[in-house]
Amino acid sequence: MGMGKKICRLDELHAGQWGRIVEMHVAEDIGQRLKDMGFVQGGRIERVYGSPFGDPAAYFVKQTLIALRNGDAGKISVETEGGAEENGTE
């Protein structure tokens, strides 16, 4: 089974799944705020949970819990380890 790395959008991560930030295509003002909070290339980010309606979702970055709208999270690319489906969904 695949143990390679995979690039996806941040909003595609499932609760408990983590990755490393590859690039961000957000507006400059929000991008600077996110960088100040630890959203930097190579930084580790984990999706902790989503709201009951799915938007926003909470992410753990640099020991801080941050809520992001899916619209912004969808503009952030992350690299994840392969095999994220090993949660046993068959």
C-alpha positions as CSV (number, residue, x, y, z in Angstrom):
1,M,0.0,0.0,0.0
2,G,1.1,3.6,-0.7
3,M,3.4,5.2,1.9
4,G,4.2,8.1,-0.4
5,K,3.4,11.7,0.2
6,K,0.3,13.3,-1.2
7,I,-0.5,17.0,-1.8
8,C,-4.1,18.1,-1.0
9,R,-6.0,21.2,0.1
10,L,-6.1,21.9,3.9
11,D,-9.9,21.7,3.9
12,E,-9.7,18.1,2.6
13,L,-8.0,16.8,5.8
14,H,-10.1,14.7,8.1
15,A,-10.2,15.2,11.9
16,G,-6.9,13.9,13.4
17,Q,-5.1,14.1,10.0
18,W,-2.0,16.3,9.7
19,G,0.3,17.6,7.0
20,R,3.0,20.1,6.3
21,I,2.2,23.4,4.6
22,V,3.4,23.5,1.0
23,E,2.0,26.8,-0.2
24,M,-0.7,29.4,0.4
25,H,-2.8,31.3,-2.1
26,V,-4.8,33.5,0.2
27,A,-5.2,37.3,0.1
28,E,-2.1,39.2,1.3
29,D,-3.7,40.6,4.4
30,I,-5.0,37.3,5.7
31,G,-1.8,35.5,4.5
32,Q,0.3,37.8,6.7
33,R,-1.9,37.1,9.7
34,L,-1.7,33.4,9.1
35,K,2.1,33.6,8.8
36,D,2.2,35.4,12.1
37,M,0.3,32.6,13.7
38,G,2.6,29.9,12.4
39,F,1.2,29.1,8.9
40,V,4.7,28.9,7.2
41,Q,6.0,26.6,4.5
42,G,7.0,23.3,6.1
43,G,5.0,24.0,9.2
44,R,3.0,21.1,10.7
45,I,-0.8,21.6,10.8
46,E,-3.5,19.2,12.1
47,R,-7.2,19.3,11.6
48,V,-8.7,18.9,15.0
49,Y,-12.4,19.1,14.2
50,G,-15.1,20.8,12.1
51,S,-18.1,22.7,13.2
52,P,-21.4,20.8,13.2
53,F,-22.2,22.3,9.7
54,G,-18.7,21.7,8.4
55,D,-17.5,25.4,8.3
56,P,-15.3,26.6,9.8
57,A,-12.9,23.9,11.0
58,A,-10.3,24.0,13.8
59,Y,-6.6,23.5,13.1
60,F,-3.7,23.0,15.5
61,V,-0.7,25.0,14.4
62,K,2.4,25.9,16.6
63,Q,0.5,24.9,19.8
64,T,-2.4,27.1,18.9
65,L,-6.0,26.2,18.0
66,I,-7.1,28.3,15.0
67,A,-10.5,28.3,13.3
68,L,-10.4,28.8,9.5
69,R,-13.2,29.0,7.0
70,N,-13.2,26.3,4.3
71,G,-12.8,29.1,1.7
72,D,-9.5,30.1,3.1
73,A,-8.4,26.5,4.0
74,G,-9.0,25.5,0.4
75,K,-6.3,27.9,-0.7
76,I,-3.6,26.3,1.4
77,S,-1.8,23.2,0.1
78,V,-0.5,20.6,2.5
79,E,1.6,17.5,2.0
80,T,0.4,14.5,3.9
81,E,1.8,11.0,4.4
82,G,0.1,8.3,2.3
83,G,-2.1,5.8,4.0
84,A,-4.5,8.3,5.7
85,E,-7.3,5.8,4.9
86,E,-5.9,3.3,7.4
87,N,-8.8,4.4,9.8
88,G,-10.5,1.2,8.5
89,T,-13.3,2.4,6.2
90,E,-14.3,-0.7,4.4
